[in-house]
Amino acid sequence: MKRPAIGIFGAGWVGVVTGACFAELGHEVVVRDIVSERIEALQAGRIPFHEPGLAELLERNRERMSFTLDAADLAPTGLMFVCVGTPPTYSGDADLSAVWNVVEQLPEQEERSLLVMKSTVPVGTGEKVRESLDSRGLAHVGYVSNPEFLAEGSAVKDFMRPDRVVVGAFAGADGETVAALYEPLEAPIVRTDVASAEMIKLAANAFLMTRISFINEIANVCEATGADVVKVAEGIGLDHRLGPHFLRAGIGWGGSCFPKDGVALKQLASNSGYHFQLLNAVIEVNELQKRRVIGKLEKHLGKLRGKTIALLGLAFKPNTDDLREAPSLVLASRLLAEGAEVRAWDPVADARHLLQGVTFCESALEAVTGADAAVIVTEWDELRSLASAEARDAMASPVLVDGRNLLDPEEARAAGFTYEGIGRAASPLAALPETEEREPQLEQ
Ligand code: UGA
């Protein structure tokens, strides 16, 4: 059966992954963007970001994919996916200007066509787009919400083997058409109204953030009481009602999605007159969690002025070069503000344009050389072997703050490091504050 041609607005990460995956499923795909360098790069077979497996997919489906600056090139496709960015505005609301540009630039089509929203948008956006299409005499353009649940670093796998596909439509037949595209993936398909589909996306991300902030707070209490959060998370996660995912304590989330979507949902609720108390707390916990590293460093080094700190990993998570809202940026800025020297390393992400005053190094070993402490900020595989004699001897003092609980604390200590994880007090006694020894008082 011939699979329908697909048009994609937006050659960003979601657009290119979605396009390449649909091409892999046998569709002809036309991807349109307004940035000429981006389109030229993709035409030449270069991907402007790091995503495992994507290069191979593009290469394999070269014949079926084309990239263009001209929205009219999408006219022959009856299915047009919107994959443009929806960054936060100053107020925290999502900036929908790119979405509205797409709606305005829709190519003229005689036949019935579908506009399928993949971008993350506030609940109610579909309703507004529908009204706008109708008022412009475009009632024959159907609207479907089909949010993306791709995580950076595993996006190709997430597309090809999704936990579920959500399809929210105003007209049942339009929902059928979009749902049919995903049938080869054999995933559960949740058919719903447009507003619920929009909310599913925002609520899913908010729930994931809640789990992380929850386990991070448990980690902080573990530190105060002598428990080990890694064991605690294991014990929690085996309860089938809770599950093991997103219970890795650390220095908080970052990225292009959680920070933006968290604030967008908070803002959406408050614009609708509801104070989303829990979500506010979840976001605040994440902010504080990044900064707790400073306290951990001060515990071992005292004042950080003049101390050299190595930041290992800068991307907001491994297997991506994405630095958006990365905890590393907050940490580096805080350290510089404390007067510390900062040396940084990341195997992929380049933060030179974002962090002034930081020394960038070619390897983790180079970064820790001469450092008073090292902080694992991103759990890159390359850092698993960090607790070596070579690294220890290269450091001015072997203090290691493991912001992602990547290393085995016992092994790191055995290798001669002063090791601090997140929520991993070695013993209840270690958690107690040191008290001054007092001279015995003689009774009068
Ligand atoms: C997230 C969601 O996981 C995707 O389902 C969603 O589609 C995407 O946002 C989006 O809205 O587009 P992503 O931001 O790429 O994907 O990355 P995640 O793997 O979810 O990680 C987010 C952050 O949480 C990272 O900083 C990571 O280090 C942190 N994290 C994750 C933890 O601190 N602990 C955990 O247990 C899990």
Residues whose N, C-alpha, C, O or C-beta is under 5 A from the ligand:
A	BS01	UGA	E148 F149 L150 A151 E152 I212 F246 L247 R248 G250 G252 W253 G254 G255 C257 F258 F316 K317
